Amino acid sequence: MTFLFAFQASKSLTEEFNEVLNAFANGIPAQPQAGAVVSLAQRYADEIVDALVVNLMKGSSPSSSAPKVLETVASVIKGASHTLVRQVLAKMSNAELQPLTTYIAARRTQHMVKGTLRDFISFDLAKADYDLLQQAWADAAAEGINQAAMTQAMLRFSELAIQAFYQESAQAVKLGFIARNVFAVGEAAIRKGSQAAIRRLIPALKPTELKAFGRYFGDMLMAV
């Protein structure tokens, strides 16, 4: 059995997936693809941030501080991601970009939703991590009172997501000295912002907000 964290891609992202992956389907394409890959990578990053950060605002009460915290961390991550993508990928040749398309293809999985095959963005989970997250998110959804356990689970999830969506994407392309430093600075900013938001946000959530939080993330776990 395979354990996944997965969320559905938008129609626009699916179309860009298809455009780029089809271009590289038979090897190195003749036409330059940097523009298409940059556009895909930026949309991909935005949808990850939307799914993992922005959409959580929907469960917040009007008096909650959560939206401001989430908006701030989302802005930091999106800004860093867009800058990195432009600086690193825009000047790459198709041959240099090909390993990145392989990475993106691996993050794209397809699952049935109401009888229709849909694209998802996903990454594999070890059984121990799946169990940890499933338990914390299920408890939060049911009780709305386990802020400490939820904080620890989300800190672990943050590390897993950074590895899957950031570190592994950087490892998929050959980076020069300057580009490696740019990625390292971006990673540090994303990690610091994510951890600070988790430590500030989770303990302050009201029971109804924590329940919504648990339900939201719990629905993105899969065992297939």
N, C-alpha and C positions, 0 to 999 in steps of 0.2 A: 504494500500500500504506500502511496505517495502522499505526503502532507504538504499543503500549499497555503500561502497567503495570496489571495487573488481578488482583484476588483475589475469590474467591467470597463473596457475602453469605450470612448465615445465613437460615434460614426466617423467623425473627422479623423481621429487617430487611426481607426481601422483603414480608412482610405489611404492615409500616408504610409502606414505599415505596408499595404499592398503595393503602392507605387515604388517604394524603395526596395523592398524584398524582391519584387518582380524584376527590377532593373539589374539586380545582382544574381538572379537565379541561375544564370548560365555562365558565371564567372565575372571577370572584370568588364563592365560595360564601356562602350566607346565614348558615350557622351558624359561630360562631367556631372557628377551627382552631389557635389558638396552642398549646393544650395538646398536640394531636397533632403539631404541627411541632416543638415542644420535645422531645417524647419521641423522635421520629424523629432529630432532630439529635444528641441525646445518644447514642442507640444507634449511629448512623452514626459518630460520633467514637470510641466505644468499640471498634467493630469495626476501624476503621483502626488504632488503637493496638495492638489485639490482633494484627492481621496483621503490622504492621511492627515491633513490639517484643516483645510478650509471648510469642508463639509461638516466638521464637528460643530461649527457655529450654529447649525440648525437646531441642535438640541439644547442650546443655552437659554436661560431665562432672561427677560429684559434687564434685570438688575445685575446680571452676572458680569464678572470681569473677563470671562473666557474669550469672548469675541475679540477684544483688543489684543490679548496675548497671542491668540491664534493668527490674527491678521498680521501682527508684527513678525512672527517667526515665518509665516508664509511668504511675506514680502522679502525677507532676508534670503530665504532659500531660493525663491524664484529668481531674484536678482543675481545671485551668485551663479546659479545654473545657466541662465541665459548668457551671462558674460563669458563663462568658461566655454560654453559650446561655440560661441562666435569666435573667440580667440584661438581655440585649439583646433576646431574642425573645419572652419571655413576655407583654409588654404590647403587642405589635404587632398592628395590625389585619390582616385577611385581605388587604387591598390591599397593605399593606407587606410581607407575607410572600410574596406571589405570586412576586416575582423570585427568592427563595431556593428555592422549589420548582422553578423552571426550572433553576437551577444544579444542584440535587440530581438532577433528571431527566437532566441532561447527564453527571453522574458515574456514573449507572447504565447499564451496558451489559449485553447479554444474549448468551451464548455457549452452544454445545452442550457438554454434559458427559455422556458415555456415552449419547448419544441423547436427552437431555432438555435443554430450554432453561432455563438457570439465570441468575439475576441476579448481576452482578459490580459491584464498585466499581472504577472505573478512571480513568486520565487519559492523555492523549496524550503521546507522547515524540517529540522531534525525532530524526531519523535519527542524528545525531551522538551524542546522549545514549543512544539505544537501543544503538548499537554499543559505546559506552564501558562501559555497565552489563553488556551481554551478555558482552563479553570478560572483564571483571573477575570476574563471577560464574561464568562457565564455567571460567576458570583456577583460581579458588578451589575449585570443585567437583572439578576433576581433580587438582590438585596439593596444595592445602592449605598453600601456603607464601608466597603473595604478599600478605602483610599490608599493605605500603605501598601497593600499587596498589588493594587492597580498601578501605583507609581513604579514599583520594582519591575512589574511586567512590561510597562511601557518603556522604561529605560532599556530593558533587554530588547524589546521590539525595535526601538530606535537604532540600536547597534546593528541588528539584523538588516534593517531596511537600508541603512547607510552602506553596509557591505554589499548588498545585492544591487542597489540602484546607483551607487556612486563609485565605490571602490572597484567593483568588477567592470563597470563601464570604462573606467580609466585604464584598467589592466588590459582591455581589449584593443587598445591602440598604442602605437609606439610614440612615446612622448620625449621631447628634448628636455634639456635641463630647466629651461624657463617654464615650459608647459607643466612639467612635474611640480615645480614650485607653486604655480598657479593653482593646480589641482589640490595640492596639500593645504594651501591657505583656504581654499573654498571648502574643503572637507572639515577643517578645523572650525570654520565659521558655522557650518551646518550642524556639526556635532554639538558645539557649545550652545547654539540657539535652541536646538531641539531639547537638550537636557535641561536647560534653564526653563523652557516653557513647560516641560513635564513636571518638574519639581515645584513650579509655581502654580500650575493649573490644577493638577489632579487633587491635591489636598484641599483646594478651595471649592471643589464642585459640590453642589447640592445633591441630595440623594436622587432626585429626578433626573438631574444632568448626568450623574454617574451611571444610572441605569441606561439612559440613552446612549452614552459612550460605549458601555459594554455591549449593548445590542448591535450598535453600528459596526464595531470591529469584529465581534463574534460572527457576524454574517459573512465575513470575508475569509474565514477559515474553511478549507476544503480537505477532505480525505478521499482520494480517488484511487 
